[in-house]
Amino acid sequence: MLERLESIEKRYEELTHLMADPEVVSDLERLQSLAKEEAGLRDLVAKYRQYKATSRDLDETGAMLIGADEEMAALIKDEIERLRAQKERLEQEIKVALLPKDPHDEKDVIVEVRAGTGGEEAALFAADLFRMYTRYAENKSWDVDVLSRSESSAGGFKEVIFEIKGRGAYSRLKYESGVHRVQRVPVTEASGRLHTSTATVAVLPEAEDVEVDISPEELRIDIFHSGGAGGQNVNKVATAVRLTHIPTGLVVVCQDERSQLKNRMKAMTVLRARLLEREMAKQQQEVSEARRSQVGTGERSEKIRTYNFPQDRLSDHRIGANFHNLPRIMDGELDEVIDTVATSRQARELEEQLV
């Protein structure tokens, strides 16, 4: 590990010198590429340098024990314990930082929330999840754009598909993929009985054109009249778009916009994301059974969470952890939950590396 870190530090120093070279500065494209690489190494190199400094301090402090009186020796031993703990912490952080990076982590995402079992209550829960994710995005100063939605009669969502644009959006939200279960007394329940409903969440990294090549011959495009609210324009002008990807049978419908072109562009965005997810799932399946068990890999048939409102508790079943203050969580305060799941995943990956 230390040899690898020395090599990384050497490359970091090389990048620093290159970015100060007038010839490189004048080449904007190359400068941006080098700056991106340098930024990706900066935190790791800083931790490694702190680790080396702590190791030196530990050696020097240990040497001070020779000839020290009893009182001074006690102080030195306390400092040695502090430095050892700091060194172990830095070593663990470095190991995590050296784990293979998900190439999609910095991407924007397409989030698909669908009502599951539970009728209208499931649709209302889907709407609550949609609000939770949009509030989380707002807290992160990310942009949200609804691509498609199908409302229920009670004001919930049968399905809502939206895009979240922001640096690192996928790295945070990829852990949300799965079946979410809610246990609460619906507002429509007169007898006060507890109901259990579900909604599914899919988080897809947004695909770039170069990643997913879709030939025009592979698409069937249908244009039709939008349904739902929208006034007379909805009934008179055919703006809704249905894309069918013939090789896979994937179908995407977008009808929220009054412009046929905008609906088509949004539908293509969703289709590319779904095709990229299929390719990712295929690659993960080929790697190993262990990799397929990772959280957030699209195995949405598995129940990942329960939101128990009477007990004010969110339970994440993947890691066996409970969180309280559901109103705060449903208002978009998700960082504690996501951080805990991410840390658990990192620990599992570190174990797999040692096998």
Helices and strands as residue ranges (DSSP letters): H 2-19, H 22-25, H 28-63, H 70-97, E 109-115, H 119-139, E 143-151, E 157-165, H 169-173, G 174-176, E 178-184, E 195-205, G 216-218, E 219-224, H 232-236, E 240-245, E 250-254, H 260-287, H 289-292, E 303-308, E 313-316, E 321-324, H 326-330, H 335-354
